[in-house]
């Protein structure tokens, strides 16, 4: 039974993010909407989705919603960040929108 629990914990860790550590992960990575724009824009806004104990999930990390709520009319770029604490304890996935 103990071996099954250990395998389960490691398999959950593998499916949680881009580069995920078992104890802690804090990483940012790029994602582009239009690679032809060479500017970032004067506005930057962030929205996150949080998960606690694999039981509750809340928030919004939708680029369109973030832009609308922060009055960004033109999206020049979208970046992401991911935070993980003890794999199943707390996870956060954030979308960062750059634009005008």
N, CA, C and O of each residue as an XYZ file, in Angstrom:
400
protein
N       0.827     -1.201      0.000
C       0.000      0.000      0.000
C       0.871      1.266      0.000
O       0.558      2.247     -0.674
N       1.959      1.224      0.761
C       2.859      2.375      0.837
C       3.490      2.667     -0.522
O       3.641      3.830     -0.897
N       3.859      1.623     -1.263
C       4.454      1.800     -2.589
C       3.450      2.419     -3.562
O       3.817      3.254     -4.388
N       2.203      2.016     -3.463
C       1.156      2.571     -4.338
C       0.970      4.064     -4.060
O       0.811      4.853     -4.991
N       0.990      4.447     -2.798
C       0.846      5.856     -2.423
C       2.014      6.686     -2.960
O       1.807      7.786     -3.472
N       3.227      6.172     -2.848
C       4.404      6.881     -3.361
C       4.324      7.027     -4.872
O       4.615      8.102     -5.396
N       3.937      5.980     -5.584
C       3.795      6.043     -7.039
C       2.714      7.045     -7.418
O       2.886      7.803     -8.373
N       1.610      7.062     -6.693
C       0.529      8.014     -6.961
C       1.001      9.449     -6.784
O       0.701     10.302     -7.619
N       1.736      9.732     -5.711
C       2.236     11.092     -5.473
C       3.187     11.543     -6.578
O       3.111     12.687     -7.028
N       4.075     10.663     -7.016
C       4.997     11.027     -8.086
C       4.278     11.190     -9.419
O       4.661     12.043    -10.219
N       3.255     10.400     -9.674
C       2.528     10.543    -10.938
C       1.711     11.824    -10.955
O       1.574     12.442    -12.011
N       1.167     12.243     -9.823
C       0.454     13.525     -9.761
C       1.413     14.671     -9.996
O       1.048     15.649    -10.648
N       2.616     14.582     -9.489
C       3.616     15.617     -9.665
C       3.998     15.777    -11.131
O       4.234     16.902    -11.573
N       4.066     14.719    -11.882
C       4.477     14.783    -13.283
C       3.451     15.488    -14.157
O       3.802     15.997    -15.222
N       2.210     15.529    -13.739
C       1.157     16.060    -14.601
C       0.728     17.467    -14.215
O      -0.317     17.924    -14.679
N       1.491     18.172    -13.386
C       1.000     19.450    -12.881
C       1.552     20.695    -13.553
O       0.984     21.770    -13.364
N       2.616     20.612    -14.321
C       3.140     21.826    -14.916
C       4.322     21.573    -15.826
O       4.719     20.426    -16.033
N       4.888     22.639    -16.371
C       5.965     22.504    -17.351
C       7.240     21.892    -16.768
O       7.768     20.939    -17.340
N       7.738     22.399    -15.674
C       8.900     21.862    -14.969
C       8.526     21.830    -13.506
O       8.615     22.843    -12.813
N       8.115     20.691    -13.043
C       7.521     20.634    -11.724
C       8.405     19.887    -10.742
O       8.807     18.751    -10.995
N       8.709     20.532     -9.611
C       9.432     19.889     -8.529
C       8.446     19.321     -7.525
O       7.305     19.775     -7.447
N       8.872     18.348     -6.769
C       7.955     17.719     -5.817
C       7.668     18.621     -4.626
O       6.530     18.673     -4.158
N       8.686     19.342     -4.120
C       8.493     20.181     -2.941
C       8.042     21.585     -3.324
O       7.089     22.104     -2.742
N       8.711     22.211     -4.297
C       8.341     23.576     -4.697
C       8.710     23.810     -6.160
O       9.747     23.346     -6.634
N       7.845     24.534     -6.865
C       8.118     24.983     -8.227
C       7.671     26.429     -8.344
O       6.584     26.783     -7.886
N       8.486     27.254     -8.944
C       8.125     28.633     -9.259
C       8.765     28.968    -10.593
O       9.968     29.221    -10.655
N       7.983     28.974    -11.657
C       8.555     29.158    -12.993
C       7.675     30.063    -13.842
O       6.459     30.124    -13.657
N       8.307     30.761    -14.775
C       7.598     31.578    -15.760
C       8.006     31.107    -17.140
O       9.152     30.713    -17.358
N       7.066     31.150    -18.071
C       7.383     30.738    -19.439
C       6.551     31.545    -20.419
O       5.439     31.980    -20.116
N       7.114     31.731    -21.591
C       6.492     32.592    -22.599
C       5.453     31.832    -23.416
O       5.532     30.617    -23.599
N       4.504     32.576    -23.886
C       3.502     32.092    -24.820
C       3.114     33.273    -25.683
O       2.878     34.357    -25.151
N       3.040     33.110    -26.977
C       2.810     34.248    -27.864
C       1.472     34.143    -28.571
O       1.024     33.051    -28.918
N       0.837     35.292    -28.781
C      -0.359     35.362    -29.608
C       0.029     35.779    -31.012
O      -0.375     35.142    -31.984
N       0.811     36.845    -31.130
C       1.234     37.345    -32.432
C       2.736     37.613    -32.397
O       3.154     38.650    -31.881
N       3.548     36.724    -32.922
C       5.000     36.885    -32.842
C       5.548     38.026    -33.700
O       6.734     38.342    -33.600
N       4.723     38.651    -34.538
C       5.200     39.713    -35.418
C       5.263     41.065    -34.727
O       5.899     41.987    -35.237
N       4.610     41.200    -33.565
C       4.710     42.444    -32.808
C       6.008     42.422    -32.028
O       6.305     41.449    -31.334
N       6.788     43.499    -32.140
C       8.048     43.584    -31.415
C       7.928     44.419    -30.153
O       8.936     44.685    -29.499
N       6.725     44.838    -29.794
C       6.570     45.648    -28.594
C       5.726     44.892    -27.575
O       4.947     44.003    -27.922
N       5.897     45.260    -26.331
C       5.177     44.598    -25.254
C       3.915     45.373    -24.890
O       2.914     44.761    -24.516
N       3.933     46.672    -24.987
C       2.789     47.495    -24.623
C       2.995     48.151    -23.272
O       3.872     47.761    -22.501
N       2.176     49.149    -22.998
C       2.331     49.902    -21.755
C       1.547     49.301    -20.597
O       1.764     49.681    -19.446
N       0.640     48.371    -20.880
C      -0.164     47.763    -19.823
C       0.221     46.297    -19.631
O       0.553     45.584    -20.578
N       0.162     45.882    -18.381
C       0.440     44.487    -18.038
C      -0.569     44.065    -16.980
O      -0.748     44.765    -15.983
N      -1.226     42.936    -17.184
C      -2.220     42.459    -16.229
C      -2.063     40.953    -16.051
O      -1.592     40.254    -16.949
N      -2.460     40.472    -14.894
C      -2.276     39.062    -14.565
C      -3.539     38.493    -13.938
O      -4.193     39.156    -13.134
N      -3.878     37.268    -14.306
C      -4.992     36.549    -13.709
C      -4.548     35.131    -13.399
O      -3.807     34.521    -14.170
N      -5.005     34.604    -12.256
C      -4.518     33.294    -11.811
C      -5.669     32.349    -11.461
O      -6.751     32.768    -11.050
N      -5.391     31.075    -11.639
C      -6.266     30.005    -11.174
C      -5.509     29.272    -10.075
O      -4.353     28.892    -10.262
N      -6.155     29.074     -8.932
C      -5.522     28.446     -7.772
C      -6.194     27.112     -7.464
O      -7.399     26.950     -7.655
N      -5.407     26.173     -6.993
C      -5.952     24.873     -6.587
C      -5.359     24.519     -5.223
O      -4.150     24.613     -5.016
N      -6.232     24.109     -4.296
C      -5.810     23.768     -2.942
C      -6.198     22.322     -2.641
O      -7.356     21.932     -2.783
N      -5.212     21.542     -2.226
C      -5.388     20.144     -1.815
C      -6.103     19.277     -2.847
O      -6.759     18.301     -2.483
N      -5.988     19.611     -4.098
C      -6.675     18.895     -5.178
C      -8.186     18.849     -4.974
O      -8.877     18.056     -5.615
N      -8.704     19.700     -4.077
C     -10.132     19.685     -3.752
C     -10.872     20.902     -4.279
O     -11.994     20.777     -4.771
N     -10.264     22.073     -4.183
C     -10.928     23.304     -4.588
C     -10.069     24.012     -5.640
O      -8.844     24.061     -5.534
N     -10.727     24.544     -6.632
C     -10.048     25.321     -7.661
C     -10.864     26.582     -7.909
O     -12.087     26.520     -8.033
N     -10.186     27.727     -7.980
C     -10.896     28.994     -8.197
C     -10.006     29.979     -8.921
O      -8.783     29.847     -8.915
N     -10.621     30.963     -9.541
C      -9.899     32.012    -10.243
C     -10.106     31.940    -11.745
O     -10.823     31.073    -12.244
N      -9.473     32.857    -12.459
C      -9.567     32.895    -13.907
C      -8.207     33.250    -14.491
O      -7.592     34.243    -14.102
N      -7.744     32.430    -15.427
C      -6.472     32.707    -16.093
C      -6.675     32.815    -17.601
O      -5.786     32.477    -18.382
N      -7.844     33.286    -18.000
C      -8.182     33.465    -19.408
C      -7.645     34.804    -19.910
O      -7.943     35.847    -19.327
N      -6.859     34.782    -20.983
C      -6.254     36.011    -21.515
C      -7.318     37.031    -21.912
O      -7.146     38.224    -21.662
N      -8.402     36.590    -22.518
C      -9.468     37.504    -22.935
C     -10.134     38.184    -21.756
O     -10.390     39.387    -21.797
N     -10.418     37.433    -20.710
C     -11.046     38.000    -19.515
C     -10.114     38.984    -18.819
O     -10.546     40.046    -18.370
N      -8.842     38.632    -18.731
C      -7.860     39.520    -18.103
C      -7.769     40.836    -18.872
O      -7.754     41.908    -18.269
N      -7.707     40.758    -20.199
C      -7.639     41.961    -21.028
C      -8.887     42.818    -20.862
O      -8.786     44.038    -20.735
N     -10.046     42.202    -20.860
C     -11.309     42.930    -20.724
C     -11.406     43.629    -19.366
O     -11.791     44.797    -19.298
N     -11.062     42.929    -18.296
C     -11.146     43.500    -16.953
C     -10.151     44.639    -16.731
O     -10.388     45.511    -15.895
N      -9.045     44.640    -17.468
C      -8.011     45.655    -17.289
C      -7.950     46.656    -18.434
O      -6.979     47.401    -18.569
N      -8.997     46.668    -19.257
C      -9.147     47.622    -20.367
C      -7.956     47.587    -21.331
O      -7.472     48.630    -21.770
N      -7.493     46.378    -21.654
C      -6.455     46.201    -22.666
C      -7.166     45.870    -23.973
O      -7.790     44.815    -24.092
N      -7.074     46.772    -24.959
C      -7.784     46.578    -26.224
C      -6.981     45.778    -27.231
O      -7.552     45.047    -28.041
N      -5.655     45.909    -27.188
C      -4.792     45.195    -28.129
C      -3.810     44.330    -27.340
O      -2.986     44.853    -26.589
N      -3.893     43.038    -27.503
C      -2.992     42.115    -26.811
C      -1.767     41.896    -27.692
O      -1.881     41.432    -28.827
N      -0.585     42.236    -27.156
C       0.663     42.055    -27.890
C       1.385     40.773    -27.508
O       2.144     40.230    -28.311
N       1.166     40.292    -26.323
C       1.847     39.076    -25.883
C       1.189     38.481    -24.656
O       0.527     39.179    -23.888
N       1.375     37.201    -24.482
C       0.833     36.489    -23.330
C       1.939     35.614    -22.754
O       2.544     34.822    -23.476
N       2.203     35.750    -21.467
C       3.167     34.919    -20.761
C       2.433     34.140    -19.677
O       1.274     34.425    -19.376
N       3.104     33.167    -19.098
C       2.483     32.323    -18.078
C       3.452     32.128    -16.918
O       4.666     32.247    -17.082
N       2.906     31.830    -15.755
C       3.732     31.445    -14.609
C       3.017     30.321    -13.863
O       1.794     30.190    -13.918
N       3.804     29.531    -13.177
C       3.272     28.367    -12.473
C       3.973     28.242    -11.126
O       5.200     28.312    -11.049
N       3.187     28.057    -10.060
C       3.724     27.858     -8.723
C       3.113     26.583     -8.156
O       1.919     26.325     -8.305
N       3.954     25.799     -7.506
C       3.528     24.520     -6.973
C       4.204     24.321     -5.614
O       5.420     24.473     -5.497
N       3.422     23.985     -4.594
C       3.974     23.702     -3.273
C       3.539     22.299     -2.860
O       2.346     22.023     -2.726
N       4.499     21.432     -2.663
C       4.262     20.037     -2.264
C       3.277     19.317     -3.178
O       2.478     18.506     -2.710
N       3.327     19.593     -4.419
C       2.544     18.906     -5.458
C       1.035     18.962     -5.252
O       0.329     19.505     -6.102
N       0.535     18.435     -4.189
C      -0.916     18.369     -3.998
C      -1.440     19.424     -3.027
O      -2.652     19.610     -2.920
N      -0.550     20.117     -2.319
C      -0.978     21.095     -1.324
C      -1.528     22.365     -1.974
O      -2.646     22.782     -1.673
N      -0.743     22.984     -2.869
C      -1.177     24.238     -3.497
C      -0.561     24.361     -4.889
O       0.632     24.113     -5.063
N      -1.363     24.741     -5.875
C      -0.904     25.016     -7.236
C      -1.527     26.332     -7.697
O      -2.658     26.663     -7.339
N      -0.762     27.075     -8.499
C      -1.267     28.320     -9.067
C      -0.770     28.432    -10.506
O       0.426     28.296    -10.766
N      -1.685     28.679    -11.435
C      -1.342     28.882    -12.842
C      -1.804     30.286    -13.224
O      -2.990     30.601    -13.123
N      -0.866     31.129    -13.663
C      -1.193     32.521    -13.972
C      -0.923     32.838    -15.447
O       0.017     32.319    -16.049
N      -1.763     33.693    -16.002
C      -1.586     34.207    -17.353
C      -1.307     35.695    -17.245
O      -2.034     36.421    -16.566
N      -0.249     36.152    -17.915
C       0.165     37.552    -17.892
C      -0.031     38.126    -19.287
O       0.549     37.632    -20.254
N      -0.854     39.175    -19.390
C      -1.206     39.767    -20.684
C      -0.503     41.115    -20.815
O      -0.553     41.940    -19.903
N       0.156     41.334    -21.967
C       0.824     42.592    -22.272
C       0.086     43.238    -23.442
O      -0.281     42.551    -24.396
N      -0.136     44.557    -23.377
C      -0.823     45.223    -24.482
C      -1.070     46.687    -24.233
O      -0.465     47.305    -23.358
N      -1.975     47.229    -25.025
C      -2.375     48.637    -24.951
C      -3.854     48.711    -24.651
O      -4.409     49.804    -24.544
